[in-house]
Amino acid sequence: MRRGENKNSKNFTPLNLGRYSIGIIVSDFNSDITGKLLEGSLDFLERQGFNKNQIEIIHVPGSFEIPLMCQRMARTKKFDGLIALGAVIKGETDHYYYIASEASRGIMSVMLQESIPISFGVITALNLKQAKKRSGAKNNKGIEASMALLDMIANLNN
């Protein structure tokens, strides 16, 4: 997001959108949350002028699997950027810490190795209430991830 810009602005960046292709990787684990992130992301992209032919959505079992699919999609060279959507919610064990850490590390690694912008829309929350708050209509990390990706695409293509 650019300085001084409202994070929910409707017209985000002046791109020639007809030439860009976006991949979205979405975790099916916590699908009640990730489904709303996906809806927010798609709604934002459509408002920016993207059509369905420019967006490919791939579902993976959980957030841990997102980096591998990011890598697979990046290596096809058919995408200008990727959006990673997931939800890791703390439970009674340390599993949360490992999954959140490895998903974020893996996504960053793919982004740097493959030289493709990947926006991080993986919610890490201490409880379901926090996750729902970050995937709602007013505060949706799927929208924010899409905005970040478009900003990076614009920056890299200037």
ABEGO torsion letter per residue (X at the ends): XBBGBBAABABABBBBAAABBBBBBBBABGAAAAAAAAAAAAAAAAAAGBBAAABBBBBBABAAAAAAAAAAAAAAGABABBBBBBBBBBBABAAAAAAAAAAAAAAAAAAAAAGBBBBBABBBBABAAAAAAAABAABBAAAAAAAAAAAAAAAAAX
